[in-house]
């Protein structure tokens, strides 16, 4: 957790200034936590909850700090008498982490507030990592507006969004490179025998340095060491002149003590993930710490080093520890803060909270299941862990329930590195892609998803270190869409982990290839021109177990190399289409089979001279279309002169369509089932013959 020093936000009653009646006036400063310099042109965001009906929901993002780091704005009607209103003032630090100050208007008794921020700014010493690839996101859409920033790598980027999310730049200044003034920033460390080591941390080409240590001594060295004659606090200043003639001065307080002054840090524990009781462990340098002060973020505090605290309700709390040094440190203090997530319930899940998520503050309100109006679905999901909400502010009669689907992509119970997750819906009688998500740590989230039925699929990206070791897999761990588990999305079924199916390492002289094309050369009207490209093709052993996979090329071609002698099945996986497998044997007399042809129509079938093709054993029975809403066809393969008793049962085992006896006289038998009288939901077709009973899943849509 990055250390961030924050000044506690506090409220004051105005006595010297008269503000507009019932308005709420907010002001404050934003400065660098290390240098103390004001941070200019920093965006400050403010928003409220919806607790005050007369006021409704308020949001503003058009305030920036001036050259002194100062900002101010007024919320119309924000001081009206009524229920308490929570105000959230937000700035983003050097690694895009939101720093939030929380203020309250207590029953209309307060009409102003001050929120000061000390954050790691873009020029902070010590933040010397320039590129963080983990913040690069293909899911962030950056505008093409030209508002140039100069990255810490010396490159001018089109705007701040592109620098952060397209190139991973963690630090930058506004304007094109070369247009910013020089910087005299420095930091220091305490050495032995009251010696202090100073380090210039600016990025300018320096012509001269002038150090004033604050005790009557000076230096012109770039990085001097200085012995102070007594223990005290000194104001040390550095004046630099760069090669272009730019002059800058930077000063900070230097605490000289017999031993390092305490630095605040803490850890915590709780009984379980649902517990509201926590034990906090204050760290730092206890021998040099005179006292501890805890602010638990809920109005309570403690002066113990290891306090226990019980939070009143589940939620997110910003807990801060301030440690104070003794006389040897001239009573210096240091503060460390971090977010604590407490007591998840049926409405929230703290495991999906990610305060580093790049949520914007565009006002597109949603009403959380906790009755709170949030700025947008991203803020509700990532900053508050809300798993269901309706669109629009609370009380506005928004649309039907929307939820989040989240989970992890794993292989051998380890999170994947680079992966893509597909969310498919079949709520209107056919399957289609709702959304896709990319992940670089295995965790993914889909938010603002309407209530309904879905299936999910995950696949590794080519950049993954184990790309060829695991096949594209549907939830829960199957290769085939018609065997995927249905995710019935509501407030209790949101966590969906996908375990990828492993492949096998093959080595041999054989080669298997072929082509995927449209049946009779006619493209389906529902498909795009590029639909034959990037279709998964599986090479299975004779028992149907996964060996290796590939994807079709631009014109539907595919190839498997290095295949040992043996018998194989080749299978095309296409969402929503039943597929036929081709059976191939590779031997010393037949090392290459490259003429497998798959044709795409309402189903996918193989038609290649000399190659046996048949439905995989898993598909001895095929239901199509599935989902269905009027009729469903049951296709039975290898069924010459067999008798079948067919009925439909629901998920509770109740027979909802009485059985009928059918006789199949051909190798393939098609039985049409009228399902128009059945309500939308999940059912099973019960198939009885001399071999026993088989159940096939059937989804009915409206």
C-alpha positions in Angstrom: 0.0 0.0 0.0 1.5 3.3 -1.0 2.0 5.7 1.8 0.0 8.9 1.5 -0.1 11.7 4.0 -3.5 13.3 4.3 -4.7 16.3 6.3 -8.0 15.4 7.9 -11.0 17.2 6.4 -12.8 19.4 8.8 -15.9 21.5 8.9 -16.0 25.1 10.0 -18.9 27.4 10.7 -18.5 30.6 8.8 -18.6 33.8 10.8 -16.7 36.2 8.6 -18.2 35.4 5.3 -21.9 35.4 4.3 -22.6 32.9 1.6 -25.8 32.6 -0.5 -28.7 31.3 1.6 -28.8 27.5 1.8 -25.8 27.1 -0.4 -22.9 24.9 0.7 -19.4 26.4 0.0 -16.4 24.0 -0.3 -12.8 25.0 -0.6 -9.3 23.7 0.1 -5.8 23.1 -1.3 -4.0 20.3 -3.0 -0.3 20.0 -2.4 2.6 17.5 -2.9 3.0 15.3 0.2 6.8 15.3 0.0 7.8 18.6 -1.4 4.9 20.6 0.0 4.6 22.4 -3.3 1.1 23.4 -4.5 -0.3 21.2 -7.3 -1.7 23.4 -10.1 -4.4 22.4 -12.6 -5.5 19.4 -10.5 -9.1 18.3 -11.1 -11.2 18.3 -8.0 -14.5 16.3 -8.0 -17.4 16.6 -5.6 -20.5 14.5 -5.4 -23.2 13.7 -2.8 -25.5 10.9 -1.9 -29.2 11.2 -2.3 -30.1 11.4 1.4 -31.6 14.9 1.1 -34.7 14.6 -1.1 -35.1 18.3 -1.6 -31.6 18.5 -3.1 -31.3 15.2 -4.9 -28.0 14.0 -6.3 -25.2 16.6 -7.0 -22.1 16.1 -9.1 -19.4 18.5 -10.3 -16.1 17.9 -12.2 -15.3 21.3 -13.6 -13.1 22.6 -10.7 -9.3 22.8 -10.9 -6.7 24.1 -8.6 -5.0 27.5 -9.3 -1.3 28.2 -9.1 -1.4 28.1 -5.3 -3.1 24.7 -5.3 -6.4 26.3 -4.1 -9.9 25.4 -5.3 -13.4 26.4 -4.3 -17.0 25.9 -5.5 -20.5 26.3 -4.2 -23.3 23.6 -4.2 -26.6 25.3 -4.7 -29.1 24.3 -2.0 -26.5 22.2 -0.3 -27.0 23.7 3.2 -30.8 23.3 3.2 -32.3 21.9 6.4 -33.0 18.3 6.2 -31.5 14.8 6.6 -27.7 14.7 6.8 -26.0 14.9 3.4 -22.7 13.3 2.8 -20.2 15.2 0.6 -17.3 13.4 -1.2 -14.4 15.5 -2.4 -12.1 13.5 -4.7 -8.7 14.0 -6.3 -6.4 11.5 -8.0 -2.8 11.0 -7.0 0.3 10.2 -9.0 -0.8 6.5 -9.6 -4.4 7.4 -10.4 -5.6 6.3 -7.0 -8.7 8.3 -5.8 -8.1 10.2 -2.5 -11.5 10.9 -0.9 -12.4 13.4 1.8 -15.7 12.9 3.5 -17.8 15.8 4.9 -21.3 16.1 6.3 -24.0 18.7 6.5 -25.5 18.0 9.8 -29.3 18.8 9.5 -28.5 22.0 7.7 -26.4 23.4 10.6 -23.3 23.8 8.4 -22.9 25.8 5.2 -19.2 25.4 4.4 -16.4 22.9 4.6 -12.7 22.7 3.9 -11.0 19.7 2.4 -7.2 19.9 2.1 -5.2 17.2 0.3 -1.6 16.2 0.5 -0.9 13.6 -2.1 1.9 12.2 -4.2 1.8 14.6 -7.1 3.2 14.1 -10.5 6.5 15.6 -9.6 7.0 13.9 -6.2 10.5 12.7 -5.4 10.7 9.0 -4.8 8.0 8.1 -7.4 10.7 7.2 -9.9 8.8 4.5 -11.7 7.6 6.1 -14.9 5.7 3.3 -16.7 3.3 0.9 -15.0 1.9 -1.5 -17.6 -0.8 -2.8 -15.2 -2.7 0.4 -15.7 -2.8 0.0 -19.5 -6.4 -0.9 -20.4 -8.1 -1.8 -23.6 -11.4 -1.1 -21.9 -10.8 2.6 -21.4 -12.0 4.8 -24.3 -9.8 7.9 -24.6 -11.1 11.0 -26.4 -9.1 12.5 -29.3 -9.1 16.0 -27.7 -5.7 17.5 -27.9 -4.7 18.6 -24.4 -1.0 17.6 -24.4 0.9 16.3 -21.4 4.6 15.7 -21.1 5.3 12.2 -19.7 8.0 11.4 -17.3 9.7 9.5 -20.2 10.1 12.8 -22.0 7.4 12.1 -24.6 4.5 14.4 -25.4 1.2 12.6 -25.3 -2.1 13.7 -26.9 -3.9 13.9 -23.6 -3.8 12.6 -20.0 -6.1 9.7 -20.7 -3.9 8.4 -23.6 -0.7 8.8 -21.5 -2.2 6.8 -18.6 -4.3 4.0 -20.2 -2.7 3.6 -23.6 1.0 3.9 -22.6 1.0 3.3 -18.8 2.6 6.7 -17.9 2.4 7.2 -14.2 3.7 10.8 -14.0 3.4 13.8 -16.3 3.1 17.5 -16.5 0.5 19.5 -18.4 1.7 21.0 -21.7 4.1 19.8 -24.3 7.5 18.6 -23.3 10.0 21.5 -23.0 7.3 23.9 -22.0 7.4 23.3 -18.2 9.6 25.3 -15.8 12.6 23.8 -14.1 12.3 22.1 -10.8 14.5 22.4 -7.6 13.0 19.4 -5.9 15.1 17.4 -3.5 14.9 14.8 -0.8 17.1 13.7 2.1 18.1 10.8 4.4 19.5 10.8 7.9 23.0 9.4 8.3 25.2 8.8 11.3 26.5 11.5 13.8 23.9 14.1 12.9 24.8 13.9 9.2 22.1 14.4 6.5 22.5 13.3 2.9 20.7 15.5 0.3 19.7 14.4 -3.2 18.5 16.6 -6.1 15.5 14.9 -7.7 14.5 17.4 -10.4 14.6 16.6 -14.1 16.4 19.7 -15.4 19.9 20.1 -16.9 21.5 22.1 -14.1 24.1 24.8 -14.6 24.5 25.6 -10.8 23.3 24.5 -7.4 23.1 26.6 -4.3 22.2 24.8 -1.0 21.3 26.8 2.1 21.1 24.3 5.0 19.4 26.7 7.4 22.2 26.7 10.0 24.4 29.3 8.3 26.2 26.8 6.1 26.0 26.4 2.3 27.1 24.1 -0.6 27.3 24.1 -4.4 27.5 20.3 -4.7 24.7 18.5 -6.6 24.1 16.0 -3.8 25.9 17.2 -0.6 26.2 15.6 2.8 26.0 18.0 5.8 26.8 17.7 9.5 24.4 19.7 11.7 25.9 20.9 15.0 22.8 20.3 17.1 19.6 18.3 17.1 16.9 20.5 15.7 14.5 21.2 12.8 16.1 23.2 10.0 14.6 24.8 6.9 16.9 23.8 4.0 16.5 25.4 0.6 17.9 24.6 -2.8 18.2 27.1 -5.6 19.0 25.8 -9.1 19.7 27.4 -12.4 19.3 25.2 -15.5 21.2 25.5 -18.8 18.3 27.6 -20.3 18.5 30.2 -17.5 15.4 29.0 -15.6 15.7 29.5 -11.8 13.7 27.6 -9.2 13.8 27.5 -5.4 12.5 24.7 -3.2 12.6 24.5 0.6 11.5 21.9 3.2 11.9 21.2 6.9 14.7 18.8 7.8 14.4 17.0 11.2 17.8 16.1 12.7 17.6 13.5 15.5 19.7 10.9 17.2 17.9 8.1 15.4 15.3 8.0 12.6 12.0 9.5 13.5 9.0 7.1 13.5 7.2 6.4 10.3 3.6 5.4 10.5 2.4 2.1 9.2 -0.2 -0.5 10.3 -1.7 -3.8 9.5 -5.0 -5.3 10.6 -6.9 -8.5 11.1 -10.5 -9.6 11.5 -12.3 -12.8 12.5 -13.7 -13.4 9.0 -14.7 -11.6 5.8 -18.2 -10.8 7.2 -17.0 -9.5 10.6 -17.2 -5.8 11.6 -14.6 -6.3 14.4 -11.0 -5.5 13.6 -7.7 -5.5 15.4 -5.2 -2.9 14.2 -1.4 -3.2 14.7 0.5 0.1 14.8 3.9 -0.1 13.2 6.8 2.3 12.7 9.7 2.7 15.1 8.2 2.1 18.6 11.4 3.1 20.4 11.1 6.6 19.0 7.3 6.9 19.0 5.8 8.9 21.8 2.2 8.4 21.0 -0.3 6.9 18.5 -3.6 8.4 17.2 -6.1 6.3 15.2 -8.9 7.7 13.1 -11.2 4.8 12.1 -13.1 6.8 9.6 -16.5 6.4 11.3 -16.1 9.2 13.9 -14.3 7.0 16.5 -10.6 7.1 17.5 -8.0 5.5 19.8 -4.6 6.3 21.3 -3.6 2.7 21.8 -0.8 1.1 19.7 -2.9 -2.1 19.1 -6.5 -1.2 19.4 -9.6 -3.3 18.6 -12.5 -1.6 16.9 -16.0 -2.6 15.9 -17.5 -0.7 13.0 -21.2 0.0 13.2 -22.2 -1.1 9.6 -20.7 -2.8 6.6 -18.9 -0.5 4.2 -15.6 1.2 3.3 -13.7 3.1 5.9 -10.6 5.3 5.4 -8.5 4.4 8.5 -5.5 6.6 9.4 -2.7 6.2 12.0 -0.7 9.2 13.0 2.5 8.6 15.1 4.3 11.3 17.1 8.0 11.3 17.8 9.5 12.2 21.1 11.7 15.2 21.9 14.6 13.7 19.9 12.4 14.1 16.8 11.2 17.6 17.8 7.8 16.1 18.2 7.6 15.4 14.4 4.6 13.3 13.2 3.8 11.0 10.3 0.5 9.7 9.0 -0.4 6.5 7.1 -3.9 5.7 5.8 -5.6 2.9 3.9 -9.1 1.7 3.0 -10.7 -1.0 5.1 -13.6 -3.0 3.7 -16.0 -4.4 6.3 -18.8 -6.9 6.6 -20.0 -7.7 3.1 -23.6 -8.6 2.8 -26.1 -9.7 0.1 -25.9 -6.3 -1.5 -22.1 -5.8 -1.5 -19.0 -7.9 -2.1 -15.8 -6.4 -0.8 -13.7 -8.8 -3.0 -14.5 -6.8 -6.1 -13.6 -3.4 -4.6 -10.6 -1.9 -6.4 -9.8 1.7 -5.4 -7.2 1.9 -8.1 -9.8 1.2 -10.9 -9.9 4.0 -13.4 -13.5 5.1 -12.9 -14.4 8.4 -14.4 -16.8 10.7 -12.6 -19.2 11.3 -15.5 -22.7 11.6 -14.0 -24.7 8.6 -15.2 -26.4 7.7 -11.9 -27.4 4.3 -10.7 -29.4 3.3 -7.6 -27.6 0.7 -5.6 -29.3 -2.2 -3.8 -28.3 -0.4 -0.6 -30.6 2.5 -1.5 -27.7 4.9 -2.3 -27.4 6.8 -5.5 -23.9 6.5 -7.0 -22.3 8.6 -9.7 -22.2 5.8 -12.2 -22.0 2.0 -12.3 -18.2 1.9 -12.2 -18.1 3.9 -8.9 -20.9 1.6 -7.5 -19.0 -1.6 -8.4 -15.3 -0.9 -8.0 -15.3 1.8 -5.2 -18.2 0.4 -3.1 -18.6 -3.3 -4.0 -22.3 -3.0 -4.9 -23.3 -6.0 -6.9 -26.8 -4.9 -8.1 -28.4 -1.6 -9.0 -31.0 0.0 -11.2 -30.3 2.8 -13.7 -31.1 6.3 -12.6 -31.1 7.9 -9.2 -32.8 6.2 -6.3 -36.5 7.1 -6.3 -36.6 7.9 -10.0 -38.3 4.6 -11.0 -35.3 3.5 -13.1 -35.0 0.4 -15.3 -35.1 -3.2 -14.2 -32.4 -4.6 -12.0 -28.9 -4.5 -13.3 -26.1 -6.5 -11.6 -22.4 -7.2 -11.8 -20.8 -10.5 -12.9 -17.3 -11.0 -11.7 -14.8 -13.7 -11.1 -11.4 -15.0 -12.1 -9.9 -17.0 -15.0 -7.8 -19.8 -13.6 -5.6 -22.7 -14.7 -4.6 -25.3 -12.1 -6.1 -23.0 -9.5 -3.8 -20.2 -10.3 -5.0 -16.9 -11.8 -4.3 -16.4 -15.5 -2.0 -13.6 -16.6 -3.5 -12.3 -19.9 -7.0 -13.5 -20.8 -10.2 -12.4 -22.5 -13.7 -13.2 -21.1 -16.9 -13.3 -23.2 -20.4 -12.8 -21.9 -23.1 -14.3 -24.0 -26.9 -13.9 -23.7 -29.7 -15.9 -25.2 -32.7 -14.0 -23.9 -34.4 -13.4 -27.3 -34.2 -16.9 -28.8 -30.7 -16.9 -30.0 -27.2 -16.4 -28.6 -25.2 -13.3 -29.0 -22.2 -11.5 -27.4 -23.2 -9.0 -24.7 -19.7 -7.8 -23.7 -16.0 -8.8 -23.5 -13.5 -8.1 -20.8 -9.7 -8.2 -20.8 -7.6 -9.0 -17.7 -3.9 -9.0 -16.9 -4.3 -10.6 -13.5 -7.0 -13.1 -14.0 -9.8 -11.1 -12.4 -12.6 -9.6 -14.5 -15.9 -7.7 -14.0 -18.9 -7.1 -16.2 -21.1 -4.4 -14.7 -24.5 -2.9 -15.5 -25.7 -6.3 -16.9 -29.5 -6.7 -17.0 -31.2 -9.5 -15.1 -31.4 -12.7 -17.2 -29.6 -15.9 -18.3 -26.0 -15.9 -19.6 -23.1 -18.2 -20.4 -19.4 -17.2 -20.2 -16.3 -18.3 -22.0 -12.6 -17.5 -21.3 -9.5 -17.8 -23.4 -5.9 -16.8 -22.9 -4.4 -14.1 -25.1 -1.3 -14.7 -27.2 0.7 -12.6 -24.8 0.1 -15.1 -22.0 3.1 -17.2 -21.0 0.9 -20.3 -21.1 -1.2 -19.5 -24.2 -0.8 -22.9 -25.8 -1.2 -24.9 -22.5 -4.9 -24.2 -22.0 -7.9 -24.2 -24.3 -10.8 -21.8 -24.6 -13.3 -22.9 -21.9 -16.9 -22.2 -21.0 -18.1 -21.9 -17.4 -18.0 -24.4 -15.6 -15.0 -26.0 -17.3 -16.3 -27.4 -20.6 -15.2 -27.0 -24.2 -18.7 -26.8 -25.7 -21.3 -24.1 -25.5 -24.2 -26.6 -25.3 -22.6 -28.1 -22.1 -22.0 -24.7 -20.5 -23.6 -24.0 -17.1 -26.2 -21.3 -17.3 -25.6 -18.2 -15.1 -29.0 -17.0 -13.9 -28.1 -13.4 -13.1 -29.6 -12.0 -9.9 -28.3 -10.7 -6.7 -27.2 -14.1 -5.4 -25.4 -15.5 -8.5 -22.7 -13.2 -9.5 -19.3 -14.8 -8.7 -18.3 -16.9 -11.7 -14.8 -18.5 -11.8 -13.7 -20.2 -15.0 -11.1 -23.0 -14.7 -9.4 -23.5 -18.1 -9.1 -26.9 -19.6 -5.4 -28.0 -20.2 -4.0 -29.1 -23.5 -1.4 -31.8 -24.2 2.1 -31.5 -25.6 2.3 -33.4 -28.9 5.3 -34.4 -31.0 5.2 -36.4 -34.2 5.6 -36.3 -38.0 1.9 -35.9 -38.8 -0.2 -32.9 -40.0 -4.0 -32.4 -40.0 -5.6 -29.5 -41.7 -8.7 -28.3 -43.5 -11.1 -25.5 -44.2 -14.3 -23.9 -42.8 -16.7 -22.5 -45.4 -20.3 -21.6 -45.9 -22.7 -24.3 -46.9 -23.4 -24.1 -50.7 -21.2 -21.0 -50.7 -24.0 -18.9 -49.1 -23.2 -16.8 -46.1 -25.8 -16.8 -43.4 -27.5 -13.4 -43.3 -27.1 -13.3 -39.5 -23.3 -13.6 -39.8 -20.6 -11.0 -40.8 -18.1 -11.4 -43.7 -15.3 -12.2 -41.1 -17.3 -14.8 -39.3 -15.2 -17.7 -40.6 -12.0 -16.2 -39.1 -10.8 -16.9 -35.5 -13.2 -19.8 -35.0 -11.9 -22.3 -32.4 -10.9 -25.8 -33.8 -10.2 -28.6 -31.4 -8.0 -31.7 -32.0 -9.3 -34.4 -29.6 -8.2 -38.0 -29.0 -10.4 -40.9 -30.0 -12.3 -40.6 -26.7 -13.1 -36.9 -27.2 -10.5 -35.6 -24.7 -8.8 -32.3 -25.5 -5.3 -32.4 -27.0 -4.6 -29.1 -28.7 -6.5 -26.2 -30.3 -6.1 -23.6 -33.0 -8.1 -20.8 -34.6 -9.1 -20.5 -38.3 -7.2 -18.1 -40.5 -8.8 -15.3 -42.6 -10.4 -17.7 -45.1 -11.4 -20.4 -42.7 -8.2 -22.5 -43.1 -6.7 -24.3 -40.1 -3.7 -26.6 -39.5 -2.3 -28.8 -36.7 1.4 -29.7 -37.0 3.6 -32.2 -35.2 0.9 -34.9 -34.7 2.0 -38.4 -33.6 0.5 -41.5 -35.1 -3.0 -42.3 -33.9 -6.7 -41.7 -34.3 -8.2 -38.2 -33.7 -11.4 -36.2 -33.8 -11.4 -32.7 -35.3 -14.2 -30.5 -34.0 -15.3 -26.9 -34.7 -16.8 -25.0 -31.8 -19.2 -22.3 -32.9 -21.5 -20.6 -30.5 -25.1 -21.7 -30.9 -24.4 -24.3 -33.7 -24.4 -28.0 -33.3 -21.2 -29.4 -34.8 -20.2 -32.6 -36.4 -16.7 -34.1 -35.8 -14.4 -35.5 -38.4 -12.5 -38.7 -37.5 -8.9 -38.9 -38.8 -6.1 -41.5 -38.5 -2.5 -40.5 -38.8 -0.1 -43.4 -39.6 3.2 -44.1 -41.3 1.3 -44.6 -44.6 -0.9 -41.5 -44.0 1.1 -38.8 -42.3 -0.8 -35.8 -43.7 -4.6 -35.3 -43.8 -5.2 -31.7 -45.0 -8.5 -32.0 -46.9 -11.0 -31.8 -44.0 -14.0 -29.6 -45.0 -16.5 -28.2 -42.5 -19.6 -26.5 -43.9 -21.5 -23.9 -41.9 -25.3 -23.7 -42.2 -27.9 -24.0 -39.5 -25.5 -26.7 -38.2 -21.8 -27.5 -38.9 -21.1 -30.8 -40.7 -18.0 -32.4 -42.2 -18.0 -33.7 -45.8 -14.6 -35.1 -46.8 -14.0 -38.1 -49.0 -12.2 -40.9 -47.2 -12.7 -39.3 -43.8 -15.2 -40.7 -41.4 -17.4 -38.0 -39.9 -20.0 -38.3 -37.2 -21.4 -36.4 -34.3 -19.3 -36.8 -31.2 -20.6 -39.3 -28.7 -21.4 -36.4 -26.4 -23.8 -35.2 -29.1 -25.6 -38.5 -29.8 -28.6 -36.4 -29.2 -28.7 -32.8 -30.5 -31.3 -30.2 -29.6 -31.8 -27.3 -32.1 -32.4 -24.4 -31.8 -31.4 -24.2 -28.2 -32.6 -21.8 -26.8 -36.0 -22.2 -28.4 -39.3 -20.3 -28.1 -41.8 -22.1 -30.3 -40.4 -25.4 -31.6 -37.3 -27.5 -30.8 -35.9 -30.3 -33.0 -34.4 -33.3 -31.3 -31.8 -34.9 -33.7 -30.9 -38.5 -32.9 -27.8 -40.0 -34.5 -27.0 -43.7 -35.1 -30.7 -44.6 -34.5 -31.7 -47.1 -37.2 -34.9 -49.0 -36.2 -34.9 -47.8 -32.6 -37.9 -46.7 -30.5 -37.7 -43.7 -28.3 -40.1 -42.3 -25.6 -39.7 -38.5 -25.4 -41.0 -36.2 -22.7 -40.0 -32.8 -21.1 -39.4 -32.2 -17.4 -38.6 -29.0 -15.5 -35.7 -28.4 -13.2 -37.7 -29.8 -10.2 -38.4 -33.1 -12.0 -42.0 -32.3 -12.8 -43.2 -33.7 -16.2 -44.5 -30.7 -18.1 -44.9 -32.4 -21.5 -46.3 -35.9 -21.6 -44.3 -38.6 -23.3 -44.7 -39.7 -26.9 -43.3 -42.8 -28.6 -41.2 -42.2 -31.8 -39.6 -44.7 -34.1 -36.5 -43.8 -36.1 -35.8 -45.7 -39.3 -32.9 -43.7 -40.6 -29.3 -43.1 -39.4 -30.4 -39.6 -38.4 -33.8 -39.1 -36.9 -35.4 -35.7 -36.4 -38.3 -35.2 -33.9 -40.0 -31.8 -33.7 -41.2 -30.8 -30.2 -43.8 -28.0 -29.8 -42.7 -25.9 -26.8 -44.8 -22.8 -27.3 -46.9 -23.6 -24.3 -44.0 -23.7 -21.9 -42.9 -20.7 -19.8 -39.4 -19.3 -20.3 -36.8 -21.2 -18.2 -34.5 -24.3 -18.1 -35.9 -27.7 -18.9 -34.7 -31.2 -19.8 -35.7 -33.5 -22.6 -36.0 -37.0 -21.3 -35.1 -39.6 -23.9 -35.8 -43.3 -23.1 -34.8 -46.3 -25.2 -33.5 -49.8 -24.7 -30.1 -48.5 -23.6 -31.5 -46.4 -20.8 -32.5 -42.8 -20.1 -30.7 -39.7 -21.4 -31.4 -36.1 -20.4 -30.7 -33.2 -22.7 -30.8 -29.6 -21.5 -33.4 -27.3 -23.2 -33.7 -23.5 -22.7 -37.0 -21.9 -23.5 -37.1 -18.1 -24.0 -40.0 -15.7 -24.4 
